[in-house]
């Protein structure tokens, strides 16, 4: 490699790293602009044809649709969550919720075999258990208060990110095909490989967003309504918690409604507990089992265990953005190694490739 090419590649790499570093403070705004552009791009194409090929007008209308369908409801829900979080913190900090009394009452109505079982676990006396639960509730209330206060401090940054998202979204809708062609040409890959990666990227984003969001909103809405109907306080907050956990295939909203149902039953409210169990099993559970395979698994072509691990890992690294970034990285990883395996079969064929299927098919 010549000195000129080496210097050029060094400058190219340095400028690319510097540019990425420059965008990092608002990477979430840029990322969600790309995600919304991919998800709503079919709507943009329909509007382009309806507007006689005027991409500016079509892009503006598509941005308005995104604002009405996604961004405004998100702000409304976020505002309600902040309000419920503040109320929960106030009640916990002022001891309006007598958690210690609840624990004591619950322990008194437990059957004798359950009391013996708890004693065999050696987790401490009822006073120690009550103290641990009270401490955990206090810490949770402090966490809620911290996030509420942080939301108030970061309101300006939130609106700046919102403006960046809308601004980029307009140009991604308007110039999407041209940006895609430029990016495809710039990729140091063959046309087939570049097309394969871009197609996989688009499919995973659409499947993850459409599938996870539809499942999460449906399960969260059903769970929140049931909690509200049964008189459980902070129903909206618990509904959003169920929506969050429903993004995890093997965990789901059951991690919220099962403990709530057990608490209702042990508290003597048998009918409410049974109603919650029936709704959880036959409504909330069926929503996940019926919708996840066609909406998520079919679009990503990823096994459930890969989706689970990549989603959890993505959320631990990137926060809420990780439920898209995690499966996306996993899908691109599998796509890259699938292409590599195909090339190995073409250029480095193994003599036992044809014999293996015959051996596997023998009964």
NUNUFI-385234 format. One record per residue (C-alpha): x, y, z; residue number from 1. Coordinates in nm, 2 decimals, padded with zeros to 4 digits. Example, Ala and Ser with C-alpha at 12.3 -4.5 7.8 and 13.67 -1.06 7.14 Angstrom:
<rs>
<r x="01.23" y="-00.45" z="00.78" n="1"/>
<r x="01.37" y="-00.11" z="00.71" n="2"/>
</rs>
This chain:
<rs>
<r x="00.00" y="00.00" z="00.00" n="1"/>
<r x="00.14" y="00.34" z="-00.10" n="2"/>
<r x="00.21" y="00.62" z="00.15" n="3"/>
<r x="-00.06" y="00.83" z="00.00" n="4"/>
<r x="-00.33" y="00.56" z="00.05" n="5"/>
<r x="-00.21" y="00.50" z="00.40" n="6"/>
<r x="-00.23" y="00.87" z="00.49" n="7"/>
<r x="-00.57" y="00.89" z="00.32" n="8"/>
<r x="-00.71" y="00.60" z="00.52" n="9"/>
<r x="-00.57" y="00.73" z="00.84" n="10"/>
<r x="-00.73" y="01.07" z="00.78" n="11"/>
<r x="-01.06" y="00.91" z="00.68" n="12"/>
<r x="-01.06" y="00.70" z="00.99" n="13"/>
<r x="-00.97" y="00.99" z="01.22" n="14"/>
<r x="-01.24" y="01.22" z="01.07" n="15"/>
<r x="-01.50" y="00.94" z="01.09" n="16"/>
<r x="-01.42" y="00.88" z="01.46" n="17"/>
<r x="-01.43" y="01.25" z="01.53" n="18"/>
<r x="-01.76" y="01.29" z="01.36" n="19"/>
<r x="-01.91" y="01.00" z="01.55" n="20"/>
<r x="-01.77" y="01.15" z="01.87" n="21"/>
<r x="-01.94" y="01.48" z="01.77" n="22"/>
<r x="-02.28" y="01.32" z="01.73" n="23"/>
<r x="-02.27" y="01.11" z="02.05" n="24"/>
<r x="-02.45" y="01.37" z="02.28" n="25"/>
<r x="-02.76" y="01.33" z="02.06" n="26"/>
<r x="-02.72" y="00.98" z="01.93" n="27"/>
<r x="-03.06" y="00.89" z="02.06" n="28"/>
<r x="-03.23" y="01.16" z="01.86" n="29"/>
<r x="-03.04" y="01.06" z="01.55" n="30"/>
<r x="-03.11" y="00.69" z="01.61" n="31"/>
<r x="-03.48" y="00.73" z="01.66" n="32"/>
<r x="-03.51" y="00.96" z="01.35" n="33"/>
<r x="-03.36" y="00.67" z="01.15" n="34"/>
<r x="-03.59" y="00.42" z="01.31" n="35"/>
<r x="-03.90" y="00.63" z="01.25" n="36"/>
<r x="-03.79" y="00.69" z="00.89" n="37"/>
<r x="-03.76" y="00.32" z="00.83" n="38"/>
<r x="-04.09" y="00.23" z="01.00" n="39"/>
<r x="-04.30" y="00.51" z="00.83" n="40"/>
<r x="-04.12" y="00.50" z="00.49" n="41"/>
<r x="-04.41" y="00.30" z="00.33" n="42"/>
<r x="-04.64" y="00.58" z="00.43" n="43"/>
<r x="-04.41" y="00.83" z="00.28" n="44"/>
<r x="-04.41" y="00.65" z="-00.06" n="45"/>
<r x="-04.79" y="00.64" z="-00.06" n="46"/>
<r x="-04.81" y="01.01" z="00.01" n="47"/>
<r x="-04.55" y="01.08" z="-00.26" n="48"/>
<r x="-04.77" y="00.91" z="-00.52" n="49"/>
<r x="-05.08" y="01.09" z="-00.38" n="50"/>
<r x="-04.91" y="01.43" z="-00.40" n="51"/>
<r x="-04.80" y="01.38" z="-00.76" n="52"/>
<r x="-04.43" y="01.31" z="-00.68" n="53"/>
<r x="-04.38" y="01.62" z="-00.46" n="54"/>
<r x="-04.15" y="01.47" z="-00.20" n="55"/>
<r x="-04.13" y="01.79" z="00.01" n="56"/>
<r x="-04.50" y="01.80" z="00.08" n="57"/>
<r x="-04.51" y="01.42" z="00.13" n="58"/>
<r x="-04.22" y="01.44" z="00.38" n="59"/>
<r x="-04.39" y="01.72" z="00.57" n="60"/>
<r x="-04.72" y="01.52" z="00.59" n="61"/>
<r x="-04.54" y="01.21" z="00.70" n="62"/>
<r x="-04.36" y="01.40" z="00.98" n="63"/>
<r x="-04.70" y="01.53" z="01.10" n="64"/>
<r x="-04.83" y="01.18" z="01.10" n="65"/>
<r x="-04.53" y="01.06" z="01.31" n="66"/>
<r x="-04.59" y="01.34" z="01.56" n="67"/>
<r x="-04.96" y="01.26" z="01.60" n="68"/>
<r x="-04.92" y="00.89" z="01.62" n="69"/>
<r x="-04.59" y="00.85" z="01.81" n="70"/>
<r x="-04.44" y="01.16" z="01.96" n="71"/>
<r x="-04.75" y="01.33" z="02.11" n="72"/>
<r x="-04.88" y="01.01" z="02.28" n="73"/>
<r x="-04.53" y="00.95" z="02.41" n="74"/>
<r x="-04.52" y="01.29" z="02.58" n="75"/>
<r x="-04.87" y="01.24" z="02.72" n="76"/>
<r x="-04.78" y="00.90" z="02.87" n="77"/>
<r x="-04.45" y="01.04" z="03.00" n="78"/>
<r x="-04.62" y="01.33" z="03.17" n="79"/>
<r x="-04.87" y="01.09" z="03.33" n="80"/>
<r x="-04.59" y="00.86" z="03.45" n="81"/>
<r x="-04.41" y="01.16" z="03.61" n="82"/>
<r x="-04.72" y="01.26" z="03.79" n="83"/>
<r x="-04.79" y="00.90" z="03.92" n="84"/>
<r x="-04.42" y="00.87" z="04.01" n="85"/>
<r x="-04.44" y="01.19" z="04.21" n="86"/>
<r x="-04.76" y="01.07" z="04.39" n="87"/>
<r x="-04.60" y="00.73" z="04.46" n="88"/>
<r x="-04.29" y="00.90" z="04.61" n="89"/>
<r x="-04.50" y="01.13" z="04.82" n="90"/>
<r x="-04.71" y="00.85" z="04.97" n="91"/>
<r x="-04.40" y="00.63" z="05.04" n="92"/>
<r x="-04.20" y="00.91" z="05.19" n="93"/>
<r x="-04.49" y="01.03" z="05.41" n="94"/>
<r x="-04.56" y="00.67" z="05.52" n="95"/>
<r x="-04.92" y="00.70" z="05.38" n="96"/>
<r x="-04.86" y="00.35" z="05.27" n="97"/>
<r x="-04.80" y="00.15" z="05.59" n="98"/>
<r x="-04.57" y="-00.11" z="05.43" n="99"/>
<r x="-04.47" y="-00.26" z="05.77" n="100"/>
<r x="-04.84" y="-00.30" z="05.86" n="101"/>
<r x="-04.91" y="-00.47" z="05.53" n="102"/>
<r x="-04.62" y="-00.72" z="05.59" n="103"/>
<r x="-04.74" y="-00.79" z="05.94" n="104"/>
<r x="-05.10" y="-00.85" z="05.83" n="105"/>
<r x="-04.99" y="-01.07" z="05.54" n="106"/>
<r x="-04.78" y="-01.28" z="05.78" n="107"/>
<r x="-05.07" y="-01.33" z="06.01" n="108"/>
<r x="-05.30" y="-01.47" z="05.74" n="109"/>
<r x="-05.03" y="-01.71" z="05.60" n="110"/>
<r x="-05.10" y="-02.08" z="05.65" n="111"/>
<r x="-04.88" y="-02.26" z="05.90" n="112"/>
<r x="-04.69" y="-02.46" z="05.64" n="113"/>
<r x="-04.60" y="-02.14" z="05.46" n="114"/>
<r x="-04.48" y="-01.98" z="05.78" n="115"/>
<r x="-04.27" y="-02.30" z="05.85" n="116"/>
<r x="-04.13" y="-02.28" z="05.49" n="117"/>
<r x="-04.03" y="-01.92" z="05.53" n="118"/>
<r x="-03.86" y="-02.00" z="05.86" n="119"/>
<r x="-03.67" y="-02.28" z="05.70" n="120"/>
<r x="-03.53" y="-02.04" z="05.44" n="121"/>
<r x="-03.36" y="-01.85" z="05.72" n="122"/>
<r x="-03.43" y="-01.51" z="05.58" n="123"/>
<r x="-03.49" y="-01.37" z="05.92" n="124"/>
<r x="-03.77" y="-01.29" z="06.16" n="125"/>
<r x="-04.09" y="-01.10" z="06.06" n="126"/>
<r x="-03.94" y="-00.78" z="06.20" n="127"/>
<r x="-03.62" y="-00.82" z="05.99" n="128"/>
<r x="-03.83" y="-00.90" z="05.68" n="129"/>
<r x="-04.05" y="-00.59" z="05.75" n="130"/>
<r x="-03.74" y="-00.38" z="05.79" n="131"/>
<r x="-03.59" y="-00.51" z="05.46" n="132"/>
<r x="-03.90" y="-00.44" z="05.26" n="133"/>
<r x="-03.94" y="-00.09" z="05.41" n="134"/>
<r x="-03.58" y="-00.01" z="05.32" n="135"/>
<r x="-03.63" y="-00.14" z="04.97" n="136"/>
<r x="-03.95" y="00.07" z="04.93" n="137"/>
<r x="-03.77" y="00.38" z="05.06" n="138"/>
<r x="-03.48" y="00.32" z="04.81" n="139"/>
<r x="-03.74" y="00.27" z="04.53" n="140"/>
<r x="-03.91" y="00.59" z="04.62" n="141"/>
<r x="-03.58" y="00.78" z="04.62" n="142"/>
<r x="-03.51" y="00.63" z="04.27" n="143"/>
<r x="-03.84" y="00.75" z="04.15" n="144"/>
<r x="-03.78" y="01.10" z="04.29" n="145"/>
<r x="-03.44" y="01.11" z="04.13" n="146"/>
<r x="-03.58" y="01.03" z="03.79" n="147"/>
<r x="-03.86" y="01.28" z="03.83" n="148"/>
<r x="-03.61" y="01.55" z="03.93" n="149"/>
<r x="-03.38" y="01.45" z="03.64" n="150"/>
<r x="-03.67" y="01.48" z="03.40" n="151"/>
<r x="-03.74" y="01.84" z="03.52" n="152"/>
<r x="-03.37" y="01.93" z="03.48" n="153"/>
<r x="-03.34" y="01.78" z="03.13" n="154"/>
<r x="-03.65" y="01.93" z="02.98" n="155"/>
<r x="-03.45" y="02.17" z="02.76" n="156"/>
<r x="-03.23" y="01.89" z="02.64" n="157"/>
<r x="-03.54" y="01.68" z="02.57" n="158"/>
<r x="-03.69" y="01.95" z="02.35" n="159"/>
<r x="-03.36" y="02.00" z="02.17" n="160"/>
<r x="-03.34" y="01.62" z="02.09" n="161"/>
<r x="-03.71" y="01.64" z="01.98" n="162"/>
<r x="-03.63" y="01.92" z="01.74" n="163"/>
<r x="-03.32" y="01.73" z="01.60" n="164"/>
<r x="-03.53" y="01.42" z="01.55" n="165"/>
<r x="-03.80" y="01.61" z="01.36" n="166"/>
<r x="-03.55" y="01.80" z="01.15" n="167"/>
<r x="-03.36" y="01.49" z="01.05" n="168"/>
<r x="-03.68" y="01.29" z="01.00" n="169"/>
<r x="-03.80" y="01.54" z="00.73" n="170"/>
<r x="-03.48" y="01.50" z="00.53" n="171"/>
<r x="-03.47" y="01.13" z="00.57" n="172"/>
<r x="-03.82" y="01.10" z="00.43" n="173"/>
<r x="-03.75" y="01.34" z="00.15" n="174"/>
<r x="-03.40" y="01.22" z="00.05" n="175"/>
<r x="-03.43" y="00.86" z="00.17" n="176"/>
<r x="-03.37" y="00.68" z="-00.17" n="177"/>
<r x="-03.07" y="00.90" z="-00.25" n="178"/>
<r x="-02.92" y="00.86" z="00.09" n="179"/>
<r x="-02.96" y="00.48" z="00.06" n="180"/>
<r x="-02.79" y="00.47" z="-00.28" n="181"/>
<r x="-02.50" y="00.69" z="-00.16" n="182"/>
<r x="-02.45" y="00.47" z="00.15" n="183"/>
<r x="-02.47" y="00.15" z="-00.06" n="184"/>
<r x="-02.20" y="00.28" z="-00.30" n="185"/>
<r x="-01.98" y="00.39" z="-00.01" n="186"/>
<r x="-01.98" y="00.05" z="00.16" n="187"/>
<r x="-01.66" y="-00.14" z="00.08" n="188"/>
<r x="-01.86" y="-00.45" z="00.00" n="189"/>
<r x="-02.00" y="-00.61" z="-00.31" n="190"/>
<r x="-02.34" y="-00.51" z="-00.43" n="191"/>
<r x="-02.50" y="-00.84" z="-00.32" n="192"/>
<r x="-02.34" y="-00.81" z="00.03" n="193"/>
<r x="-02.43" y="-00.45" z="00.07" n="194"/>
<r x="-02.79" y="-00.51" z="-00.04" n="195"/>
<r x="-02.81" y="-00.81" z="00.20" n="196"/>
<r x="-02.70" y="-00.61" z="00.50" n="197"/>
<r x="-02.92" y="-00.31" z="00.43" n="198"/>
<r x="-03.22" y="-00.54" z="00.37" n="199"/>
<r x="-03.15" y="-00.72" z="00.70" n="200"/>
<r x="-03.11" y="-00.39" z="00.88" n="201"/>
<r x="-03.44" y="-00.26" z="00.76" n="202"/>
<r x="-03.63" y="-00.58" z="00.83" n="203"/>
<r x="-03.50" y="-00.61" z="01.18" n="204"/>
<r x="-03.58" y="-00.25" z="01.27" n="205"/>
<r x="-03.93" y="-00.28" z="01.13" n="206"/>
<r x="-04.00" y="-00.61" z="01.29" n="207"/>
<r x="-03.86" y="-00.51" z="01.63" n="208"/>
<r x="-04.04" y="-00.17" z="01.64" n="209"/>
<r x="-04.37" y="-00.29" z="01.51" n="210"/>
<r x="-04.37" y="-00.62" z="01.69" n="211"/>
<r x="-04.24" y="-00.51" z="02.03" n="212"/>
<r x="-04.43" y="-00.18" z="02.04" n="213"/>
<r x="-04.76" y="-00.35" z="01.94" n="214"/>
<r x="-04.71" y="-00.63" z="02.20" n="215"/>
<r x="-04.59" y="-00.39" z="02.47" n="216"/>
<r x="-04.87" y="-00.14" z="02.42" n="217"/>
<r x="-05.14" y="-00.41" z="02.41" n="218"/>
<r x="-05.02" y="-00.60" z="02.71" n="219"/>
<r x="-04.95" y="-00.28" z="02.91" n="220"/>
<r x="-05.29" y="-00.14" z="02.82" n="221"/>
<r x="-05.47" y="-00.46" z="02.92" n="222"/>
<r x="-05.27" y="-00.50" z="03.24" n="223"/>
<r x="-05.31" y="-00.13" z="03.34" n="224"/>
<r x="-05.69" y="-00.15" z="03.28" n="225"/>
<r x="-05.72" y="-00.47" z="03.49" n="226"/>
<r x="-05.52" y="-00.31" z="03.77" n="227"/>
<r x="-05.74" y="00.00" z="03.76" n="228"/>
<r x="-06.06" y="-00.21" z="03.76" n="229"/>
<r x="-05.93" y="-00.41" z="04.06" n="230"/>
<r x="-05.85" y="-00.10" z="04.25" n="231"/>
<r x="-05.47" y="-00.14" z="04.25" n="232"/>
<r x="-05.31" y="00.20" z="04.29" n="233"/>
<r x="-05.07" y="00.35" z="04.03" n="234"/>
<r x="-05.23" y="00.14" z="03.76" n="235"/>
<r x="-05.08" y="00.35" z="03.48" n="236"/>
<r x="-04.73" y="00.31" z="03.62" n="237"/>
<r x="-04.77" y="-00.07" z="03.66" n="238"/>
<r x="-04.91" y="-00.09" z="03.31" n="239"/>
<r x="-04.60" y="00.08" z="03.17" n="240"/>
<r x="-04.38" y="-00.15" z="03.38" n="241"/>
<r x="-04.57" y="-00.45" z="03.22" n="242"/>
<r x="-04.52" y="-00.29" z="02.88" n="243"/>
<r x="-04.15" y="-00.26" z="02.95" n="244"/>
<r x="-04.10" y="-00.62" z="03.06" n="245"/>
<r x="-04.32" y="-00.75" z="02.77" n="246"/>
<r x="-04.03" y="-00.66" z="02.54" n="247"/>
<r x="-03.84" y="-00.96" z="02.69" n="248"/>
<r x="-03.96" y="-01.28" z="02.53" n="249"/>
<r x="-03.90" y="-01.52" z="02.82" n="250"/>
<r x="-03.99" y="-01.28" z="03.10" n="251"/>
<r x="-04.29" y="-01.08" z="02.99" n="252"/>
<r x="-04.56" y="-00.90" z="03.19" n="253"/>
<r x="-04.60" y="-01.20" z="03.42" n="254"/>
<r x="-04.32" y="-01.07" z="03.63" n="255"/>
<r x="-04.56" y="-00.79" z="03.74" n="256"/>
<r x="-04.91" y="-00.94" z="03.75" n="257"/>
<r x="-04.82" y="-01.28" z="03.91" n="258"/>
<r x="-04.68" y="-01.11" z="04.24" n="259"/>
<r x="-04.98" y="-00.88" z="04.23" n="260"/>
<r x="-05.22" y="-01.17" z="04.21" n="261"/>
<r x="-05.04" y="-01.36" z="04.49" n="262"/>
<r x="-05.06" y="-01.05" z="04.71" n="263"/>
<r x="-05.43" y="-01.01" z="04.64" n="264"/>
<r x="-05.50" y="-01.37" z="04.73" n="265"/>
<r x="-05.29" y="-01.37" z="05.04" n="266"/>
<r x="-05.45" y="-01.05" z="05.15" n="267"/>
<r x="-05.79" y="-01.22" z="05.15" n="268"/>
<r x="-05.91" y="-01.07" z="04.82" n="269"/>
<r x="-05.96" y="-01.41" z="04.65" n="270"/>
<r x="-06.20" y="-01.30" z="04.37" n="271"/>
<r x="-05.97" y="-01.01" z="04.26" n="272"/>
<r x="-05.67" y="-01.24" z="04.27" n="273"/>
<r x="-05.84" y="-01.51" z="04.06" n="274"/>
<r x="-05.96" y="-01.25" z="03.81" n="275"/>
<r x="-05.61" y="-01.11" z="03.77" n="276"/>
<r x="-05.47" y="-01.47" z="03.72" n="277"/>
<r x="-05.74" y="-01.55" z="03.46" n="278"/>
<r x="-05.68" y="-01.23" z="03.27" n="279"/>
<r x="-05.30" y="-01.27" z="03.29" n="280"/>
<r x="-05.31" y="-01.63" z="03.16" n="281"/>
<r x="-05.58" y="-01.62" z="02.90" n="282"/>
<r x="-05.55" y="-01.26" z="02.78" n="283"/>
<r x="-05.21" y="-01.11" z="02.85" n="284"/>
<r x="-05.03" y="-01.44" z="02.80" n="285"/>
<r x="-05.21" y="-01.52" z="02.48" n="286"/>
<r x="-05.13" y="-01.17" z="02.34" n="287"/>
<r x="-04.76" y="-01.25" z="02.36" n="288"/>
<r x="-04.79" y="-01.61" z="02.23" n="289"/>
<r x="-05.01" y="-01.51" z="01.93" n="290"/>
<r x="-04.85" y="-01.18" z="01.83" n="291"/>
<r x="-04.47" y="-01.23" z="01.89" n="292"/>
<r x="-04.40" y="-01.51" z="01.64" n="293"/>
<r x="-04.56" y="-01.34" z="01.34" n="294"/>
<r x="-04.45" y="-00.98" z="01.43" n="295"/>
<r x="-04.10" y="-01.03" z="01.57" n="296"/>
<r x="-03.97" y="-01.37" z="01.51" n="297"/>
<r x="-04.08" y="-01.39" z="01.15" n="298"/>
<r x="-03.94" y="-01.05" z="01.06" n="299"/>
<r x="-03.60" y="-01.09" z="01.24" n="300"/>
<r x="-03.56" y="-01.46" z="01.17" n="301"/>
<r x="-03.40" y="-01.49" z="01.51" n="302"/>
<r x="-03.47" y="-01.75" z="01.78" n="303"/>
<r x="-03.64" y="-01.64" z="02.10" n="304"/>
<r x="-03.33" y="-01.70" z="02.31" n="305"/>
<r x="-03.12" y="-01.48" z="02.08" n="306"/>
<r x="-03.38" y="-01.20" z="02.10" n="307"/>
<r x="-03.39" y="-01.23" z="02.48" n="308"/>
<r x="-03.02" y="-01.22" z="02.53" n="309"/>
<r x="-02.96" y="-00.95" z="02.28" n="310"/>
<r x="-03.25" y="-00.74" z="02.42" n="311"/>
<r x="-03.13" y="-00.77" z="02.78" n="312"/>
<r x="-02.77" y="-00.70" z="02.68" n="313"/>
<r x="-02.88" y="-00.40" z="02.46" n="314"/>
<r x="-03.08" y="-00.25" z="02.74" n="315"/>
<r x="-02.80" y="-00.29" z="02.99" n="316"/>
<r x="-02.56" y="-00.11" z="02.75" n="317"/>
<r x="-02.78" y="00.15" z="02.57" n="318"/>
<r x="-03.08" y="00.19" z="02.80" n="319"/>
<r x="-03.43" y="00.20" z="02.64" n="320"/>
<r x="-03.27" y="00.22" z="02.29" n="321"/>
<r x="-03.12" y="-00.12" z="02.35" n="322"/>
<r x="-03.44" y="-00.31" z="02.28" n="323"/>
<r x="-03.38" y="-00.21" z="01.91" n="324"/>
<r x="-03.00" y="-00.19" z="01.90" n="325"/>
<r x="-02.95" y="-00.53" z="02.08" n="326"/>
<r x="-03.15" y="-00.75" z="01.83" n="327"/>
<r x="-03.02" y="-00.54" z="01.54" n="328"/>
<r x="-02.66" y="-00.62" z="01.64" n="329"/>
<r x="-02.75" y="-00.99" z="01.68" n="330"/>
<r x="-02.92" y="-01.00" z="01.34" n="331"/>
<r x="-02.62" y="-00.83" z="01.17" n="332"/>
<r x="-02.39" y="-01.07" z="01.34" n="333"/>
<r x="-02.58" y="-01.37" z="01.21" n="334"/>
<r x="-02.61" y="-01.22" z="00.87" n="335"/>
<r x="-02.24" y="-01.15" z="00.84" n="336"/>
<r x="-02.14" y="-01.50" z="00.95" n="337"/>
<r x="-02.41" y="-01.65" z="00.72" n="338"/>
<r x="-02.25" y="-01.48" z="00.43" n="339"/>
<r x="-01.91" y="-01.59" z="00.54" n="340"/>
<r x="-02.03" y="-01.95" z="00.57" n="341"/>
<r x="-02.17" y="-01.94" z="00.21" n="342"/>
<r x="-01.84" y="-01.80" z="00.07" n="343"/>
<r x="-01.65" y="-02.08" z="00.26" n="344"/>
<r x="-01.88" y="-02.34" z="00.09" n="345"/>
<r x="-01.81" y="-02.18" z="-00.25" n="346"/>
<r x="-01.44" y="-02.12" z="-00.23" n="347"/>
<r x="-01.34" y="-02.39" z="00.02" n="348"/>
<r x="-01.58" y="-02.69" z="-00.03" n="349"/>
<r x="-01.55" y="-02.98" z="00.21" n="350"/>
<r x="-01.58" y="-03.33" z="00.08" n="351"/>
<r x="-01.83" y="-03.43" z="00.35" n="352"/>
<r x="-02.07" y="-03.15" z="00.28" n="353"/>
<r x="-02.29" y="-03.37" z="00.05" n="354"/>
<r x="-02.26" y="-03.68" z="00.27" n="355"/>
<r x="-02.38" y="-03.51" z="00.59" n="356"/>
<r x="-02.74" y="-03.47" z="00.48" n="357"/>
<r x="-02.76" y="-03.83" z="00.37" n="358"/>
<r x="-02.63" y="-03.95" z="00.71" n="359"/>
<r x="-02.87" y="-03.72" z="00.89" n="360"/>
<r x="-03.17" y="-03.85" z="00.69" n="361"/>
<r x="-03.10" y="-04.21" z="00.77" n="362"/>
<r x="-03.36" y="-04.37" z="01.01" n="363"/>
</rs>
